[in-house]
Amino acid sequence: AVVARRRGIPITLSLVYMDVAARAGVQVRGISFPGHFLVRCESGREGETLILDPYTGGVELSETDCRRILTNHLGEDAVFVPELLEPAAPRAIVERMLTNLKRLYVRQQAFADARRVTDMLLALDPASQDERRDRGLLSFHLGDMNGALRDLETYLEHQRMAATLPNPRTSDPSNDDEGRIWEHVKTLRRRVASFN
């Protein structure tokens, strides 16, 4: 579709760029840079690496350009570190594409499509509790009360267990997400009980 329309977002244009480069015998790898997908090419001159932006015609970017992109996306407090320009694994590229697609479907209120993409994300990472929560909320919007209840209860149970660990990596104390999800679960339990 990108080739046919000659249009695309940075990540899809980067994939076409990477494929064309591979066919020409040049190794170009994707960079999952915050806010704007880029590619990198090892030039062969003493380990020199070129950072390129297929979205703007393959223009070469300096570190200053990359810092500007980062600041535009994350704000003045964003900290640039060289690791942001490391190549992304194929799985990470697929996850980023699916996440972009899910966000687009949610914005369009195409909840069935968004849930289908969330199923794919969970297939890639079954332990992702954020995706499980999102699938539960999408199921809620679609009227799938049993599916919503199952996912949201699992999410809350995982959050509760993570909070008992010495150094929980999930659960931000300033975040009222769990309270909001708990309200959904109570509503779902009442609805499911009324069906019986």
C-alpha positions in Angstrom: 0.0 0.0 0.0 2.9 2.4 0.8 4.5 1.7 -2.5 1.2 2.0 -4.4 0.2 5.3 -2.8 3.7 6.6 -2.5 2.7 7.8 1.0 3.2 6.4 4.5 4.1 7.2 8.1 7.8 7.1 9.2 7.7 3.4 10.3 6.1 2.0 7.1 8.4 4.1 4.9 11.3 2.9 7.0 10.3 -0.7 6.4 10.2 -0.1 2.6 13.6 1.7 2.8 15.1 -1.3 4.7 13.7 -3.8 2.2 15.0 -1.9 -0.8 18.4 -1.5 0.9 18.6 -5.2 1.7 17.9 -6.0 -2.0 20.8 -3.7 -2.9 23.1 -5.5 -0.5 23.2 -2.7 2.1 22.3 -3.3 5.7 19.9 -0.7 7.0 18.3 -1.3 10.4 15.3 0.4 12.1 15.6 2.7 15.1 12.6 2.9 17.3 13.3 6.6 18.1 10.7 8.3 20.4 8.0 10.0 18.2 9.6 9.3 14.9 10.9 6.0 13.5 14.4 6.3 11.8 16.9 4.0 10.2 20.6 3.6 10.5 23.2 2.4 8.0 26.7 1.4 8.7 28.7 3.2 6.0 31.7 0.9 6.0 34.1 3.8 6.8 35.7 2.9 10.1 32.5 2.1 11.8 30.8 5.3 10.8 27.0 5.1 11.2 24.5 7.2 9.2 21.2 8.1 10.8 18.6 8.6 8.0 14.9 9.7 7.9 13.0 7.9 5.2 10.0 10.1 5.9 11.9 13.2 4.7 13.4 11.5 1.6 16.2 9.7 3.4 17.9 12.9 4.6 20.9 12.2 6.9 20.4 13.4 10.5 23.0 14.8 12.9 22.9 14.2 16.6 21.5 17.8 16.9 18.7 16.9 14.5 17.9 13.8 16.6 17.9 15.9 19.8 15.4 18.3 18.1 13.1 15.5 17.2 13.2 14.2 20.7 12.5 17.6 22.3 9.6 18.2 19.8 8.1 14.9 20.9 8.8 14.7 24.6 9.4 18.3 25.6 12.3 20.4 26.8 13.0 18.0 29.7 13.8 15.1 27.4 17.3 13.6 27.8 19.1 12.4 24.7 21.2 9.3 25.2 23.1 7.5 22.4 21.2 4.3 23.2 18.1 5.9 21.6 19.8 5.3 18.2 20.5 1.6 18.7 18.8 -0.7 16.2 15.4 -2.1 17.1 14.7 -5.8 17.1 12.2 -7.0 14.5 9.7 -7.9 17.3 10.0 -4.4 18.7 9.3 -2.9 15.3 6.2 -5.1 14.9 5.0 -4.1 18.4 5.4 -0.4 17.6 3.5 -0.8 14.3 0.7 -2.6 16.1 0.6 0.0 18.9 0.3 2.8 16.3 -2.5 0.9 14.6 -4.3 0.3 17.8 -4.2 4.0 18.7 -5.5 5.0 15.3 -8.4 2.6 15.7 -9.2 3.9 19.2 -9.2 7.5 17.9 -11.6 6.4 15.1 -13.7 4.5 17.7 -13.2 1.3 15.7 -13.2 -0.7 18.9 -13.5 -4.2 17.2 -10.4 -3.5 15.1 -8.6 -2.1 18.1 -9.4 -5.2 20.1 -8.2 -7.5 17.2 -4.8 -5.6 17.2 -4.6 -5.8 21.0 -5.0 -9.6 20.7 -2.0 -9.6 18.4 0.0 -7.5 20.9 -0.9 -10.0 23.6 0.2 -12.9 21.4 3.6 -11.2 21.1 3.7 -10.5 24.9 1.2 -12.5 26.9 2.6 -10.9 30.1 1.7 -7.4 29.1 -0.9 -6.3 31.7 -1.4 -2.9 30.0 -2.5 -4.7 26.9 -4.7 -7.0 28.9 -6.3 -3.9 30.6 -6.8 -2.3 27.2 -8.4 -5.4 25.8 -10.8 -5.5 28.8 -11.8 -1.9 28.2 -12.3 -2.4 24.5 -14.4 -5.5 25.2 -16.5 -3.3 27.6 -17.1 -0.8 24.8 -18.1 -3.7 22.5 -20.6 -5.1 25.0 -18.6 -8.3 25.6 -19.1 -8.2 29.4 -17.6 -11.6 30.2 -14.5 -10.9 28.2 -14.1 -7.5 29.7 -14.6 -8.8 33.3 -12.1 -11.6 32.8 -9.4 -9.3 31.5 -10.0 -6.5 34.0 -10.1 -8.8 37.0 -6.8 -10.4 35.8 -5.3 -7.0 35.4 -6.3 -5.9 38.9 -5.1 -9.1 40.4 -1.7 -8.7 38.8 -1.5 -5.1 40.0 -2.4 -6.2 43.6 0.3 -8.9 43.5 2.9 -6.5 42.0 2.2 -4.0 44.8 3.2 -6.7 47.4 6.6 -7.2 45.8 9.6 -5.3 47.4 10.3 -3.2 44.3 7.2 -3.3 42.1 7.9 -2.1 38.6 4.2 -1.5 37.8 1.7 0.6 39.7 2.3 4.3 40.0 1.0 5.5 43.3 -0.1 8.8 41.7 -2.1 7.0 39.1 -5.8 6.4 39.7 -6.0 3.8 36.9 -6.7 0.9 39.3 -9.6 2.8 40.9 -11.1 3.5 37.5 -10.7 -0.1 36.5 -12.2 -1.3 39.8 -15.3 0.8 39.1 -15.6 -0.9 35.7 -15.3 -4.3 37.3 -18.0 -3.6 39.8 -20.3 -2.4 37.0 -19.5 -5.5 35.0 -20.1 -7.9 37.9 -23.6 -6.4 38.4 -24.4 -6.7 34.7 -23.2 -10.2 34.4 -25.1 -11.2 37.6 -28.3 -9.7 36.1 -28.0 -12.0 33.1 -28.1 -15.1 35.3 
